[in-house]
Amino acid sequence: MCINCPEIDENSADEVKPDSDRNRAVTCASGQFLTIEYESGGTKRVPVTSLTCSSEFAWETTGGTFPGYPSFDELNKAIKWKARCIPPTSGDCKSCTRELISITKIGPGSHDFASDNIDPSETCAVRTFTCKGNSATIELNGATSVTDTDGDGVTTVEVECNTDGTAWLSLGPACQALPYDASSAVCGSKYDCYEPVFKNGEVPAKMECDDPGALRRTADIEKIAPTCKNGAWTENGVDFEKTTKVMCINCPDIITNLADEDLPKSEGNSAVTCDKGQLTIEYERDGLRQVPVSSLTCSSEFAWSATGGPFPGFSSFTDLNNEIGWKARCIKPATGDCHSCTKALVSITKNSAGSHDFESDNIDQSGTCAVLSFICKGTSANIEFNKGGGVVMDGEDGAVDGVAKLTLVCNADGTAWKPVVVDMPVTQVECASLGESRSLSGNACSFSELDKR
């Protein structure tokens, strides 16, 4: 004999019926939701993503939860059920159709999606696009790009049907409420796709995110700070509805080049850093662009913000970030150019009376050549360089503010740091203050004097 999955029961009154030929997957026409209908304390209708014949020739589903049964398999063994194709209710968040998003294949390398599925089993319908291939990328609305970040050749994008069924929104899937074991149980609740922290040891108990200020109301991304009071989550004397969904907002994951030896590092919303090499923003605009930046941080609006530049083709990094995709990279400067000078070329000493540590000594790679800045702070702050060959005094910048600054630029072949105003390698520096400023007698020169030569 040839064994088959059992014939499925249908509702004879349905205008559109499920389509299946022997052991093929059961499908519904476009715009209809494949639904399992059964009786358990009343008629239950559960939308499912798929209904297929298993290798054991039994029907199995994906998606949906089945009230009264731990799984579809248990339901299938216990009672009869029907497969139905049910149209969405007009004007609700399950009624979005595929036609609301046009799929194009215009750009270089574009091709068919690996899959495009609608799951109506969530609170609102969720549509998932899956693109497969080398550096798989999904472009949305001709602007925003979502790229394969883990190098597995697969990129997915989820969009959610809006409340009146007229548009797909890229806000992620709807959240399902889960029980939460809180000391004040009636206040406790969380959602399976957002993870606020519930600080129940405090009085009153608080709901917070790891990043201060990141807790938002999902519906409008409004910043909130609820506390548990009299059995309800409340803020400014107003109780939250029990169905209110919350989320911890974060800056988007940064896209990196997985082939790089040194990858940028960032945890949560912390600043992006490089262990080695120069932090660089890479993007395409009239060719490949690589722009070194001094910093890449998550702003209070939870968008990436960079200092440095400029960014050819854009007025600012913000405009770049709003318009196209980019990568953060740690790029080692080529040896023998004016970005390759190291701090080791300048020795820092503390030999004279009043000498002490510099406030800072930082290299900035964002300009045409690397710049090394020494900051010395204190009363009558001054910086000696080349063992008395020159001194920078507080006030040489026009302000007597207890700060002396020495700025050096990397030379053309990356072998020496030189002052901005004179072609003279600097090999030693020392910071002093507390009234121990150095005399400019003898061979010592201030920059104002060096500049006149």
C-alpha positions in Angstrom: 0.0 0.0 0.0 1.0 3.7 -0.3 0.4 5.4 3.0 -0.8 9.1 3.1 -1.6 11.7 5.7 -5.4 11.5 6.6 -7.7 13.6 4.5 -8.3 17.0 6.1 -11.8 18.1 7.1 -13.0 21.4 5.6 -15.9 23.7 6.2 -18.1 23.1 3.2 -19.6 26.6 3.5 -16.3 28.3 3.0 -15.9 30.1 -0.3 -12.2 29.5 -0.4 -11.0 26.1 0.8 -7.5 24.9 1.6 -5.5 23.4 -1.2 -3.6 20.1 -0.8 -2.9 17.2 -3.0 -2.2 14.0 -1.0 0.9 14.7 1.2 1.7 18.2 0.0 1.7 21.2 2.3 -1.8 22.7 2.8 -2.0 26.2 1.5 -4.6 29.0 1.1 -5.1 31.6 -1.6 -3.4 35.0 -1.3 -5.0 37.2 1.3 -6.5 34.2 3.3 -5.1 32.9 6.6 -4.7 29.1 7.0 -6.5 28.4 10.3 -7.1 25.3 12.5 -10.6 25.2 13.8 -11.7 22.9 16.7 -14.1 22.6 19.6 -12.7 23.0 23.2 -15.0 25.0 25.5 -16.4 26.7 22.4 -15.1 27.1 18.9 -11.4 27.9 18.7 -9.7 29.2 15.5 -5.9 29.3 15.5 -4.0 30.8 12.5 -0.9 28.8 11.6 2.1 29.5 9.5 2.1 26.0 7.9 0.3 22.7 7.8 2.4 19.8 6.4 2.5 16.0 6.3 5.4 14.7 8.5 7.7 11.8 7.7 5.5 9.8 10.0 2.5 10.7 7.8 0.8 12.8 10.4 -0.2 16.4 10.0 2.0 19.0 11.8 1.9 22.7 12.1 4.2 25.7 12.8 2.9 28.8 14.5 0.0 29.3 16.8 -0.9 28.1 20.3 -3.8 25.8 20.9 -5.9 26.6 23.9 -6.7 23.3 25.8 -3.7 21.5 24.4 0.1 21.8 24.9 0.7 21.4 21.1 -1.0 20.7 17.8 0.3 17.1 18.0 -1.7 16.5 21.2 -4.7 18.1 19.7 -4.4 16.0 16.6 -4.3 12.8 18.6 -7.2 13.8 20.9 -10.0 15.4 18.7 -11.1 16.2 15.2 -10.3 19.5 13.6 -10.8 21.4 10.4 -8.4 23.3 8.2 -10.0 26.6 6.9 -8.9 29.6 4.8 -10.3 32.6 6.7 -10.0 36.1 5.2 -8.7 38.8 7.7 -11.2 41.1 9.3 -11.2 44.4 7.4 -9.6 47.3 9.2 -7.6 45.4 11.9 -3.9 44.6 12.3 -4.2 41.2 10.7 -5.7 42.5 7.4 -2.5 43.8 5.7 -2.0 42.3 2.3 1.1 41.5 0.3 0.2 44.1 -2.3 1.1 46.9 0.2 4.8 46.2 -0.4 6.2 46.1 -3.9 9.2 43.8 -4.4 11.7 45.1 -6.9 14.8 43.7 -8.6 16.4 46.8 -10.0 19.8 47.3 -8.4 23.0 45.3 -9.2 23.0 41.8 -7.7 19.3 41.9 -6.9 17.4 38.6 -7.0 14.3 36.8 -5.5 13.8 36.6 -1.8 14.4 33.1 -0.3 11.1 33.4 1.4 8.3 35.9 2.1 5.9 34.7 4.8 3.0 36.2 6.7 2.4 34.9 10.3 -1.1 35.9 11.6 -0.6 34.0 14.9 0.8 37.1 16.7 -1.3 39.9 18.2 -0.8 41.6 14.8 0.2 40.0 11.5 4.0 39.8 11.1 5.6 39.5 7.6 9.1 38.1 7.4 11.4 38.7 4.3 14.5 36.4 4.1 17.3 37.2 1.7 20.2 34.7 1.1 23.5 35.1 -0.6 27.0 36.6 -0.2 26.7 39.8 1.9 22.9 39.4 1.7 21.2 42.9 1.9 17.6 43.9 2.1 16.8 47.5 1.0 13.7 49.2 2.4 11.9 52.1 0.6 14.9 52.6 -1.6 17.0 54.0 1.3 17.5 52.0 4.5 19.5 48.8 4.1 19.7 45.8 6.4 22.8 43.8 5.9 24.1 40.4 7.0 25.9 41.2 10.2 27.1 37.7 11.3 28.4 36.5 8.0 26.1 33.5 7.6 24.7 34.7 4.2 21.2 35.2 5.6 19.4 38.6 6.3 15.9 38.8 7.6 13.5 41.8 8.0 10.3 41.6 10.0 7.5 44.1 9.4 4.2 44.4 11.4 0.7 45.2 10.2 -0.5 48.6 11.5 -3.7 49.0 13.6 -6.1 49.6 10.6 -4.5 47.1 8.2 -3.3 49.7 5.7 0.5 49.5 6.0 3.4 47.3 7.1 5.6 49.0 9.7 9.2 48.0 10.4 8.7 48.1 14.2 9.4 44.5 14.9 6.9 41.8 16.0 4.1 42.4 18.5 5.0 41.3 22.0 3.2 38.6 23.9 2.7 39.2 27.6 4.5 36.7 29.8 4.1 36.2 33.6 6.8 37.8 35.7 7.7 36.7 39.2 7.8 40.0 41.0 7.6 40.7 44.7 4.5 42.8 43.9 3.1 40.2 41.5 0.1 42.2 40.4 2.6 44.8 38.9 4.8 42.2 37.4 4.7 41.6 33.7 7.2 41.6 30.8 7.1 40.8 27.1 9.0 38.1 25.2 10.8 40.5 22.8 11.6 43.3 25.2 13.5 43.0 28.4 13.2 45.8 30.9 14.8 45.2 34.3 12.4 44.9 37.3 14.1 46.2 40.4 11.8 44.7 43.1 14.2 45.2 46.0 13.5 48.9 46.0 10.5 50.6 47.5 8.5 51.3 45.4 9.6 48.6 42.8 10.9 50.1 39.6 10.9 49.1 36.0 14.1 50.2 34.3 16.5 49.3 31.4 20.3 48.7 31.7 20.8 52.0 29.9 19.2 54.8 31.9 16.5 56.5 29.9 16.1 53.6 27.5 12.7 52.4 28.7 10.0 53.4 26.3 6.3 52.8 25.7 6.1 50.7 22.5 3.1 52.4 21.0 4.7 55.8 20.7 8.3 55.4 21.8 7.5 57.8 24.7 10.1 57.8 27.5 8.6 56.4 30.7 9.7 55.7 34.3 7.0 53.7 36.0 6.9 52.5 39.6 4.8 49.9 41.2 2.2 51.5 43.5 -1.0 50.1 45.0 -0.8 47.1 42.6 -0.4 49.0 39.4 2.4 50.5 37.3 2.1 54.2 37.6 3.8 57.5 36.7 3.0 61.0 37.8 -0.2 59.7 39.4 -1.5 58.0 36.2 -1.8 54.2 36.1 -0.7 52.4 33.0 -3.2 50.1 31.2 -2.5 46.5 31.8 -2.1 45.9 28.1 0.6 48.6 27.8 3.7 47.2 26.1 7.2 48.5 27.0 10.6 48.1 25.5 14.3 49.0 26.1 15.4 51.0 23.1 19.0 50.6 21.9 21.2 52.0 19.2 21.1 49.7 16.1 23.7 47.0 15.9 26.7 48.3 14.1 27.7 46.6 10.8 31.4 45.5 10.6 33.7 43.8 8.1 34.1 40.3 9.5 37.3 39.9 7.5 39.1 42.6 9.6 41.6 41.3 12.1 40.5 43.9 14.7 36.8 44.4 14.9 35.2 47.5 16.6 33.9 46.8 20.1 30.7 48.0 21.7 28.4 46.6 24.4 24.8 47.7 24.5 24.8 51.5 23.9 28.4 52.0 25.0 30.8 53.9 22.7 32.4 52.0 19.9 36.2 51.5 20.3 39.2 49.9 18.5 41.9 47.9 20.3 44.2 48.5 17.3 43.9 50.7 14.3 41.9 53.8 13.6 38.1 53.8 14.1 36.8 54.4 10.6 33.4 54.9 9.0 33.2 53.1 5.6 30.4 53.7 3.1 29.7 53.9 -0.7 29.2 57.3 -2.3 30.8 57.9 -5.7 33.1 55.0 -4.8 34.3 53.5 -1.5 34.8 56.1 1.3 36.8 55.5 4.5 36.6 58.4 7.0 38.6 58.2 10.3 36.6 59.4 13.3 37.5 60.4 16.8 34.5 58.8 18.4 31.3 56.8 17.6 28.7 57.0 20.4 25.1 56.3 21.0 23.2 59.6 21.5 20.4 60.3 23.9 18.0 59.8 21.0 19.5 56.3 20.5 21.1 57.0 17.1 24.8 56.7 16.4 26.7 60.0 16.5 30.3 60.4 15.2 32.9 63.2 15.7 35.4 63.7 12.9 35.0 63.8 9.2 34.0 65.4 6.9 31.9 62.8 5.1 32.1 63.4 1.3 28.6 63.4 -0.2 26.9 64.4 3.1 26.7 67.5 5.2 27.2 65.5 8.4 27.4 62.0 9.8 23.8 62.4 10.9 22.7 62.9 7.3 24.8 59.9 6.2 23.3 57.7 8.9 19.7 58.7 8.0 20.2 58.0 4.3 22.5 55.0 3.7 24.1 52.0 5.4 27.7 52.1 6.7 30.3 50.0 8.4 32.5 50.7 11.4 36.0 49.4 10.9 39.3 49.5 12.8 41.9 50.3 10.1 45.6 50.2 10.7 47.4 53.2 9.1 49.8 52.3 6.3 53.4 52.5 7.5 55.5 55.4 6.3 52.7 58.0 6.0 51.7 60.9 8.2 49.1 58.8 10.1 51.7 56.3 11.3 53.5 58.3 14.0 53.4 56.6 17.5 53.5 58.1 21.0 56.7 56.2 21.5 58.5 58.9 19.4 58.0 61.4 22.2 59.3 60.7 25.8 57.4 62.2 28.7 59.6 63.2 31.7 59.1 64.6 35.2 62.6 65.9 36.1 62.1 69.5 37.1 60.5 71.0 40.2 56.7 71.2 39.9 56.6 68.7 37.1 53.7 66.2 37.0 51.5 64.1 34.7 49.8 65.6 31.7 46.0 65.9 31.9 45.9 64.1 28.5 47.9 63.2 25.5 45.7 62.0 22.6 46.2 61.2 18.9 43.5 62.4 16.5 43.6 60.5 13.2 40.6 62.3 11.6 42.5 65.0 9.7 44.9 65.0 6.8 47.7 63.9 9.1 47.7 62.5 12.6 47.8 65.2 15.4 49.2 64.6 18.9 47.9 67.0 21.6 49.4 67.4 25.1 47.3 69.1 27.7 49.0 70.4 31.0 46.8 71.9 33.7 47.6 73.8 36.9 48.6 77.3 38.2 51.1 78.8 35.7 50.8 75.6 33.6 53.6 75.2 31.1 55.0 72.5 28.8 58.7 72.2 28.2 59.9 70.3 25.1 63.2 69.0 23.8 64.8 69.5 27.2 64.5 73.3 27.3 64.6 73.9 23.6 61.1 75.4 23.9 58.2 76.1 26.3 54.5 76.5 25.8 53.0 78.8 28.5 49.5 79.2 29.8 48.1 82.2 28.0 49.7 81.7 24.6 46.3 80.9 23.2 45.0 84.2 24.4 43.4 82.9 27.6 45.1 82.6 31.0 43.0 79.7 32.3 45.5 77.3 33.9 45.9 75.3 30.7 48.9 74.9 28.4 48.5 73.0 25.2 51.2 71.6 22.8 49.9 70.4 19.4 52.2 68.3 17.2 51.6 67.0 13.7 53.0 63.7 12.3 55.6 64.3 9.5 55.2 63.0 6.0 57.0 59.6 6.5 55.7 58.9 10.0 59.0 59.2 11.8 58.6 62.3 13.9 56.1 64.7 15.6 56.6 68.4 14.8 55.0 71.6 16.1 52.4 73.1 13.8 54.4 76.4 13.4 57.9 75.1 12.9 59.7 72.2 11.2 61.4 70.8 14.3 61.1 67.2 15.6 59.9 67.0 19.2 61.3 64.1 21.1 60.7 65.0 24.8 58.0 66.9 26.7 57.4 67.7 30.4 54.4 69.3 32.2 54.8 71.6 35.2 52.7 74.0 37.2 52.2 75.4 40.8 54.3 78.5 40.0 57.2 76.5 38.7 57.1 77.9 35.2 60.3 77.9 33.4 62.3 81.0 32.4 62.7 81.6 28.7 66.3 82.7 29.1 69.2 80.9 27.3 68.2 78.7 24.4 64.5 78.1 25.4 62.0 79.6 23.0 58.2 80.1 23.3 56.1 79.3 20.2 55.4 83.0 19.7 59.1 83.5 19.3 59.6 80.4 17.1 56.8 81.6 14.9 58.8 84.9 14.2 61.9 83.1 12.9 
